[in-house]
Amino acid sequence: MSKPQKFAVYERPRSARAVAGTRAVPDSSERFVPVLDWLGGEGAYKDASAERRAESLVSTNRGLLRDLGVTATPMRRGGEPGLLFNTSTRIGAVPLLSPVTGRADFGFVVEPRFTWSSAGDMLAGTGFRVVPDLLPLPDLPQSERRVPPWVLSSVVLKRLAALLDSLQRRFVFTAADVRAPRGQVDWSGYATRFAVGRALDVPCRFPDLRDDEELRAAIHWVVRRHRDALLGQAAAGLVVRRLLALCDLLLARLSGTPPRMPESAQRRAWSRRSLAPRAFRDGLVAIDWTVDERGLAGLSDLSGLAWRMDMETFFEAWVESVAESAALRTGARVRTGRRHETRVPLDWKPASAGSQRSLIPDVILDRPDVVVVLDAKYKRHADQIERLGWLNTDDALREQHRNDVLQALAYSTLFEAPRIVACLVYPASPETWRRLVERGRVSMRAKVRSGVRNVELALVAVPLSGDRDAASAAIQEIVRTAA
């Protein structure tokens, strides 16, 4: 008898609150944040003073907020001054310059609208295809401990793996006793050896092609630091286990090189290397973060690195991973837009006219008998339609959904196959997805009349959790059987 499936517990995002100079709101939401206890006010007219500071904060930090996909509007609600934040699908943390001191005294955090535990399982499930981008901005002065420590480890370890891949063997001068003369011979040293009966030991100094042992030693030291930190986070589940497995893989590649913390002078010398590839530069920065004990925003009470991650791209990577699981069980081939394998150019006449130059479906599953086009949409449609029903959803959601359907059907015209399925994939909380499974509504399909072509439209809900095999069951069914 099989064990019952366990589902992650979905938690509703908490409302924005103050934690020592930092405010946090969920992505894809609208939140009003009072500013009197955040920015402060002076004199008898504290509310008016706080309102002016809010306006100055928005004006000063408009570019930073825009890069995070956030708009902020000063306003009053119930007579209380505040800022109305509208967030997009980007999450991350940025420092905000104070309207009073001009320094980065405040921070702003956009969190995923589902729990970090679900995000971690998804991150592990994608094989860390997408990880946060670290931004070249000042540290956040203070932040709240909502971002788990493994997030920084995922960034550092991925960069170190790329750094190891980019390392090239180089010539270094080596002094050694050899059997035959090589390079520059130390004749006075040889005379001494000859006098004591060691005529076959020739001391020489010569260039030798070797690995960069000093850099490998530094990488070894950093990997061990992160492995030790991850061992204390076992309760985080799948993501930490996968990161520990990555640590073990890196340590195996570094065997034979003892770990050693790099000196400041050595790190400066590495950074001055000319024509270094990006993977090399990014890896050095990751080493610096660990040596200097800087943390991702949320890890430290005193400072945190600014970072950003696009949840649309992250969800596409998750759908790609789910599709790969379905392909393994159906004999289909997977092509992805992330690797530019699905690009179809548009031939405009004249060539200088037109706008969009190509169509790029997110994921394609194809066999000789069927092509399934998966279009990932990081939207709340699955949750809202399930909760409210189509007739009770608002006009804006209906219009967005219609546009999604039209885009998916446009993708279906790009391929020739006995059977073509245009599939819209929406995220669902684990709780909603479980209800859909119980009701048999994880996927809904319809036939589209298109002459002699056999075209279908499918709507599929994918859980925001790390169980990609369970999530792929509906897509497997679509590949195997017609509507």
C-alpha positions as CSV (number, residue, x, y, z in Angstrom):
1,M,0.0,0.0,0.0
2,S,1.5,3.3,-1.1
3,K,2.0,6.0,1.5
4,P,-0.3,9.0,1.3
5,Q,1.1,12.0,-0.6
6,K,2.4,14.8,1.7
7,F,1.8,18.4,0.7
8,A,3.6,21.5,1.8
9,V,1.5,23.8,4.0
10,Y,0.6,27.0,2.2
11,E,0.8,30.2,4.3
12,R,-0.8,33.4,3.3
13,P,1.7,36.2,2.9
14,R,2.0,38.4,6.0
15,S,1.2,42.0,5.7
16,A,4.0,44.5,5.5
17,R,5.5,45.4,8.9
18,A,8.4,47.3,10.3
19,V,11.6,45.5,11.3
20,A,14.4,48.0,12.2
21,G,14.3,50.1,9.0
22,T,13.1,47.5,6.5
23,R,9.7,46.9,5.1
24,A,8.6,43.7,3.3
25,V,5.7,43.1,1.0
26,P,4.7,40.0,-1.2
27,D,5.2,40.1,-4.9
28,S,2.3,40.8,-7.4
29,S,0.4,42.7,-4.8
30,E,-0.8,46.1,-3.6
31,R,0.1,47.1,-0.1
32,F,-0.3,50.3,1.9
33,V,2.7,50.9,4.3
34,P,2.4,53.6,7.0
35,V,5.5,55.8,7.1
36,L,5.2,57.7,10.4
37,D,6.9,54.8,12.4
38,W,9.2,54.1,9.5
39,L,10.6,57.4,8.3
40,G,9.6,59.4,11.4
41,G,8.3,62.9,11.7
42,E,9.2,66.1,13.5
43,G,7.5,68.8,15.5
44,A,3.8,69.3,16.1
45,Y,2.9,68.3,12.6
46,K,4.5,64.9,12.5
47,D,2.1,63.5,10.0
48,A,2.8,66.3,7.5
49,S,6.5,65.9,8.1
50,A,6.3,62.1,7.5
51,E,4.3,62.7,4.4
52,R,7.0,65.0,2.9
53,R,9.7,62.5,3.8
54,A,7.7,59.8,2.0
55,E,7.5,61.9,-1.1
56,S,11.3,62.6,-0.9
57,L,12.0,58.9,-0.4
58,V,10.1,58.0,-3.5
59,S,11.7,60.7,-5.6
60,T,15.2,59.8,-4.4
61,N,14.9,56.1,-4.9
62,R,12.6,55.9,-7.9
63,G,15.3,54.2,-10.0
64,L,16.0,51.5,-7.4
65,L,12.4,50.7,-7.0
66,R,11.8,50.6,-10.8
67,D,14.6,48.1,-11.1
68,L,12.8,45.9,-8.6
69,G,9.5,46.3,-10.5
70,V,7.9,48.4,-7.7
71,T,5.9,51.6,-7.9
72,A,5.3,53.7,-4.8
73,T,2.7,56.4,-4.5
74,P,2.5,58.7,-1.5
75,M,-1.0,59.0,-0.1
76,R,-3.1,59.0,3.0
77,R,-5.4,56.2,4.1
78,G,-7.8,56.8,7.0
79,G,-5.9,60.1,7.6
80,E,-2.6,58.2,8.1
81,P,0.3,59.1,5.8
82,G,1.9,56.3,3.9
83,L,3.1,54.7,0.7
84,L,1.0,52.5,-1.6
85,F,3.4,49.9,-3.0
86,N,2.5,48.0,-6.2
87,T,4.9,45.1,-6.7
88,S,5.5,43.0,-9.9
89,T,6.7,39.4,-10.3
90,R,10.2,40.4,-9.1
91,I,11.4,39.6,-5.6
92,G,14.5,40.9,-3.8
93,A,15.9,43.4,-1.5
94,V,17.3,46.9,-2.1
95,P,18.7,49.7,0.1
96,L,16.8,53.0,0.1
97,L,18.5,56.3,0.5
98,S,17.2,58.3,3.5
99,P,15.5,61.6,2.6
100,V,17.2,63.1,5.7
101,T,20.8,61.8,5.7
102,G,21.2,60.8,2.1
103,R,22.7,57.4,3.3
104,A,21.3,53.9,2.7
105,D,19.5,53.9,6.1
106,F,16.4,52.0,5.0
107,G,15.6,48.8,3.1
108,F,12.8,47.3,1.1
109,V,12.2,43.6,0.6
110,V,9.8,41.9,-1.9
111,E,9.1,38.3,-0.9
112,P,7.6,35.5,-2.9
113,R,3.8,35.3,-2.4
114,F,4.1,31.7,-1.4
115,T,6.3,30.3,1.4
116,W,10.1,30.3,1.2
117,S,10.0,26.5,2.0
118,S,8.0,26.0,-1.2
119,A,10.4,28.3,-3.1
120,G,13.3,26.3,-1.8
121,D,11.9,23.0,-2.9
122,M,11.2,24.5,-6.4
123,L,14.7,25.9,-6.5
124,A,16.1,22.4,-5.8
125,G,13.6,20.8,-8.2
126,T,14.9,23.0,-11.1
127,G,18.5,22.0,-10.4
128,F,19.3,25.6,-9.5
129,R,18.8,26.7,-13.1
130,V,17.7,30.1,-11.8
131,V,19.2,31.7,-8.6
132,P,19.0,35.3,-7.3
133,D,21.1,38.0,-8.9
134,L,23.3,39.9,-6.5
135,L,23.2,43.7,-7.2
136,P,26.2,46.1,-7.1
137,L,24.5,48.3,-4.5
138,P,25.3,49.3,-0.9
139,D,24.4,46.8,1.9
140,L,21.1,47.0,3.4
141,P,21.7,48.6,6.9
142,Q,19.2,46.3,8.6
143,S,16.9,43.6,7.5
144,E,14.5,41.0,8.8
145,R,15.2,37.3,9.1
146,R,12.6,36.1,6.6
147,V,15.1,35.1,3.8
148,P,16.6,31.7,4.8
149,P,20.4,31.3,4.8
150,W,20.4,28.6,2.1
151,V,19.5,31.3,-0.5
152,L,23.0,32.8,-0.3
153,S,24.6,29.3,-0.4
154,S,22.7,28.5,-3.6
155,V,24.2,31.6,-5.3
156,V,27.7,31.0,-4.0
157,L,27.9,27.3,-4.8
158,K,26.6,27.8,-8.3
159,R,29.2,30.5,-8.9
160,L,32.0,28.3,-7.5
161,A,31.0,25.4,-9.7
162,A,31.2,27.8,-12.7
163,L,34.5,29.1,-11.5
164,L,35.9,25.6,-11.3
165,D,34.7,24.9,-14.8
166,S,36.4,28.1,-16.0
167,L,39.8,27.4,-14.4
168,Q,42.6,26.7,-16.8
169,R,46.0,25.1,-16.1
170,R,48.8,27.5,-16.3
171,F,52.6,27.5,-16.3
172,V,54.3,28.1,-13.0
173,F,58.0,28.0,-12.1
174,T,58.8,24.9,-10.1
175,A,62.1,23.9,-8.3
176,A,62.6,20.1,-8.1
177,D,65.2,17.4,-8.3
178,V,64.8,15.5,-11.6
179,R,66.6,12.6,-13.3
180,A,67.5,14.5,-16.4
181,P,68.4,18.2,-16.7
182,R,65.3,20.4,-17.4
183,G,65.1,24.2,-17.6
184,Q,67.7,26.0,-15.5
185,V,70.1,23.7,-13.7
186,D,71.5,24.7,-10.3
187,W,75.0,23.5,-10.9
188,S,76.4,24.4,-7.5
189,G,73.6,22.4,-5.9
190,Y,74.3,19.5,-8.2
191,A,78.0,19.6,-7.3
192,T,77.0,19.1,-3.6
193,R,74.7,16.3,-4.4
194,F,77.3,14.6,-6.7
195,A,79.8,14.8,-3.8
196,V,77.5,12.7,-1.6
197,G,76.7,10.1,-4.2
198,R,73.4,11.6,-5.5
199,A,74.6,12.0,-9.1
200,L,71.1,11.2,-10.5
201,D,69.4,14.0,-8.6
202,V,69.7,17.1,-10.8
203,P,68.2,20.3,-9.1
204,C,66.4,22.3,-11.7
205,R,64.0,25.3,-11.9
206,F,61.6,25.0,-14.8
207,P,58.1,26.0,-16.0
208,D,55.4,23.4,-15.3
209,L,51.8,23.2,-16.4
210,R,49.7,23.0,-13.3
211,D,46.3,23.8,-11.8
212,D,46.0,27.0,-9.9
213,E,46.4,25.4,-6.5
214,E,46.1,28.6,-4.5
215,L,42.7,29.4,-6.0
216,R,41.5,25.8,-5.7
217,A,42.5,25.9,-2.0
218,A,40.4,29.1,-1.5
219,I,37.4,27.5,-3.3
220,H,37.8,24.4,-1.1
221,W,37.8,26.5,2.0
222,V,34.6,28.4,0.9
223,V,32.7,25.2,0.0
224,R,33.5,23.7,3.4
225,R,32.3,26.9,5.1
226,H,29.0,26.7,3.3
227,R,28.7,23.0,3.9
228,D,29.1,23.5,7.6
229,A,26.4,26.2,7.6
230,L,24.0,24.0,5.6
231,L,24.4,21.1,8.0
232,G,22.6,23.3,10.6
233,Q,19.7,24.0,8.3
234,A,18.5,20.4,7.7
235,A,15.0,21.4,8.7
236,A,14.7,23.3,5.4
237,G,14.2,20.0,3.6
238,L,14.9,19.2,0.0
239,V,16.8,22.3,-1.0
240,V,19.4,21.9,1.7
241,R,19.9,18.2,0.9
242,R,20.4,19.1,-2.8
243,L,22.9,21.9,-1.8
244,L,24.8,19.5,0.5
245,A,25.0,17.1,-2.4
246,L,26.4,19.9,-4.6
247,C,29.0,20.6,-1.8
248,D,30.0,17.0,-1.8
249,L,30.4,17.0,-5.6
250,L,32.6,20.1,-5.5
251,L,34.7,18.7,-2.6
252,A,35.3,15.6,-4.7
253,R,36.5,17.7,-7.6
254,L,38.8,19.5,-5.1
255,S,40.3,16.4,-3.5
256,G,44.0,16.6,-3.2
257,T,44.0,20.3,-2.6
258,P,44.0,21.3,1.1
259,P,41.5,24.1,2.1
260,R,43.0,27.4,2.9
261,M,41.5,30.8,3.6
262,P,42.8,33.3,1.0
263,E,44.8,36.3,2.2
264,S,43.6,39.8,1.1
265,A,46.7,40.3,-1.0
266,Q,46.0,37.1,-2.9
267,R,42.4,38.1,-3.5
268,R,43.5,41.4,-4.9
269,A,46.0,39.7,-7.2
270,W,43.3,37.4,-8.6
271,S,41.0,40.4,-9.2
272,R,43.7,42.1,-11.3
273,R,44.0,39.3,-13.8
274,S,43.3,40.7,-17.3
275,L,40.8,39.2,-19.7
276,A,39.2,37.0,-17.0
277,P,35.9,35.5,-18.1
278,R,32.7,36.5,-16.2
279,A,32.5,33.1,-14.4
280,F,36.0,33.8,-13.0
281,R,35.0,37.3,-11.8
282,D,31.7,36.2,-10.3
283,G,33.4,33.4,-8.5
284,L,35.9,35.7,-6.9
285,V,33.1,37.9,-5.7
286,A,31.4,34.9,-4.1
287,I,34.7,34.0,-2.3
288,D,34.9,37.6,-1.1
289,W,31.3,37.4,0.3
290,T,32.2,34.4,2.3
291,V,35.5,35.6,3.6
292,D,34.0,39.0,4.6
293,E,31.0,37.2,6.1
294,R,28.5,39.3,4.3
295,G,25.0,38.0,4.1
296,L,22.0,38.1,1.8
297,A,19.3,40.5,3.0
298,G,17.5,38.6,5.7
299,L,20.5,36.8,7.1
300,S,22.1,39.4,9.3
301,D,20.8,42.0,11.9
302,L,23.4,44.4,10.7
303,S,23.8,44.2,6.9
304,G,22.7,42.3,3.9
305,L,23.5,42.1,0.2
306,A,21.1,43.6,-2.3
307,W,19.6,41.0,-4.6
308,R,16.8,40.3,-7.1
309,M,15.1,37.4,-8.8
310,D,12.4,37.4,-11.4
311,M,9.6,35.0,-10.4
312,E,8.4,34.7,-14.0
313,T,11.7,33.3,-15.1
314,F,11.9,31.2,-11.9
315,F,8.4,29.7,-12.7
316,E,9.4,29.0,-16.3
317,A,12.4,27.1,-15.0
318,W,10.1,25.1,-12.7
319,V,7.7,24.3,-15.6
320,E,10.8,23.2,-17.6
321,S,11.8,20.8,-14.9
322,V,8.3,19.4,-14.6
323,A,8.2,19.0,-18.4
324,E,11.5,17.0,-18.3
325,S,9.9,14.7,-15.7
326,A,7.0,14.1,-18.1
327,A,9.3,13.6,-21.0
328,L,11.2,10.8,-19.2
329,R,7.9,8.9,-18.8
330,T,6.4,9.5,-22.2
331,G,9.4,9.3,-24.6
332,A,9.1,12.9,-25.7
333,R,11.9,15.3,-26.5
334,V,12.2,18.6,-24.5
335,R,13.1,22.0,-26.0
336,T,13.2,25.2,-24.0
337,G,13.0,28.9,-24.7
338,R,15.5,29.5,-21.9
339,R,18.2,27.8,-24.1
340,H,16.8,29.5,-27.3
341,E,15.7,26.1,-28.7
342,T,12.1,27.1,-29.4
343,R,12.7,30.4,-31.3
344,V,10.7,30.8,-34.5
345,P,11.6,33.9,-36.5
346,L,8.9,36.1,-38.0
347,D,9.5,37.1,-41.7
348,W,8.3,40.7,-42.0
349,K,7.9,42.3,-45.4
350,P,9.7,44.7,-45.7
351,A,12.4,43.4,-43.4
352,S,12.9,46.8,-41.7
353,A,9.2,46.9,-40.7
354,G,7.4,45.0,-37.9
355,S,8.0,44.8,-34.2
356,Q,8.5,41.4,-32.6
357,R,11.2,39.5,-34.5
358,S,10.4,36.0,-33.3
359,L,8.1,33.8,-31.2
360,I,9.7,31.9,-28.3
361,P,7.4,29.3,-26.6
362,D,8.6,28.5,-23.0
363,V,8.8,24.7,-23.4
364,I,8.0,22.2,-26.2
365,L,7.4,18.5,-25.7
366,D,7.4,16.6,-29.0
367,R,7.0,13.1,-30.3
368,P,6.3,11.9,-33.9
369,D,2.6,11.8,-33.0
370,V,2.1,14.9,-30.9
371,V,3.5,18.4,-30.0
372,V,2.7,19.9,-26.7
373,V,3.5,23.7,-26.3
374,L,3.8,24.8,-22.7
375,D,3.3,28.5,-21.9
376,A,4.1,29.3,-18.3
377,K,2.2,32.1,-16.7
378,Y,3.1,33.3,-13.2
379,K,-0.4,34.5,-12.4
380,R,-3.0,33.8,-9.7
381,H,-5.5,32.6,-12.3
382,A,-5.7,29.0,-11.1
383,D,-6.2,30.0,-7.5
384,Q,-8.8,32.7,-8.3
385,I,-10.8,30.8,-10.9
386,E,-10.9,27.8,-8.5
387,R,-12.0,29.9,-5.6
388,L,-14.5,32.3,-7.3
389,G,-15.5,30.5,-10.5
390,W,-15.2,31.9,-14.0
391,L,-18.5,33.9,-13.8
392,N,-17.4,35.6,-10.6
393,T,-13.9,36.6,-11.6
394,D,-13.3,40.3,-12.3
395,D,-13.1,41.7,-15.8
396,A,-9.4,42.4,-15.7
397,L,-8.6,38.7,-14.9
398,R,-10.9,37.6,-17.7
399,E,-9.2,39.8,-20.2
400,Q,-5.7,38.7,-19.1
401,H,-6.8,35.1,-19.4
402,R,-8.3,35.6,-22.9
403,N,-5.0,37.1,-24.0
404,D,-3.1,34.1,-22.6
405,V,-5.4,31.8,-24.5
406,L,-4.9,33.7,-27.8
407,Q,-1.1,33.6,-27.3
408,A,-1.1,29.8,-26.7
409,L,-3.3,29.2,-29.8
410,A,-0.9,31.4,-31.8
411,Y,2.0,29.1,-30.7
412,S,-0.1,26.1,-31.9
413,T,0.2,27.4,-35.5
414,L,4.0,27.1,-35.5
415,F,4.1,23.3,-35.8
416,E,3.0,20.5,-38.0
417,A,2.1,17.2,-36.3
418,P,-0.9,14.8,-36.2
419,R,-1.9,16.3,-32.9
420,I,-1.0,19.7,-31.4
421,V,-1.8,20.8,-27.8
422,A,-1.4,24.4,-26.7
423,C,-1.1,24.3,-23.0
424,L,-1.3,27.2,-20.5
425,V,0.4,26.4,-17.2
426,Y,-0.5,28.4,-14.1
427,P,0.9,28.2,-10.6
428,A,-1.3,27.0,-7.7
429,S,-0.6,26.9,-4.0
430,P,-0.1,23.3,-2.7
431,E,-3.4,23.6,-0.9
432,T,-5.3,24.7,-4.0
433,W,-3.6,22.0,-6.1
434,R,-4.6,19.3,-3.7
435,R,-8.2,20.4,-4.0
436,L,-7.9,20.3,-7.8
437,V,-6.4,16.8,-7.6
438,E,-9.3,15.6,-5.4
439,R,-11.8,17.1,-7.9
440,G,-10.0,15.9,-11.0
441,R,-9.5,19.4,-12.3
442,V,-5.7,19.8,-12.4
443,S,-6.1,20.0,-16.1
444,M,-9.0,21.0,-18.4
445,R,-9.0,20.5,-22.1
446,A,-10.9,21.5,-25.1
447,K,-10.8,20.8,-28.9
448,V,-10.2,23.7,-31.2
449,R,-11.7,23.4,-34.7
450,S,-8.9,24.2,-37.2
451,G,-9.7,22.5,-40.5
452,V,-7.9,19.2,-40.9
453,R,-5.5,20.0,-38.0
454,N,-6.2,18.3,-34.7
455,V,-5.6,21.2,-32.2
456,E,-6.4,21.1,-28.5
457,L,-6.3,23.8,-25.7
458,A,-5.3,22.7,-22.2
459,L,-5.2,24.6,-18.9
460,V,-2.9,23.0,-16.3
461,A,-2.3,23.9,-12.7
462,V,1.2,23.2,-11.3
463,P,1.9,23.2,-7.6
464,L,4.3,25.6,-6.1
465,S,6.2,22.8,-4.4
466,G,9.3,20.7,-5.2
467,D,7.5,17.4,-6.1
468,R,8.0,17.6,-9.9
469,D,7.0,14.0,-10.5
470,A,3.6,14.5,-9.0
471,A,3.3,17.9,-10.8
472,S,4.1,16.3,-14.2
473,A,1.3,13.7,-14.0
474,A,-1.3,15.9,-15.8
475,I,1.2,16.8,-18.6
476,Q,2.0,13.1,-19.0
477,E,-1.7,12.4,-19.5
478,I,-1.9,15.2,-22.1
479,V,1.0,13.8,-24.1
480,R,-0.4,10.2,-24.0
481,T,-4.1,10.8,-24.8
482,A,-6.2,13.1,-26.8
483,A,-9.0,15.2,-25.3
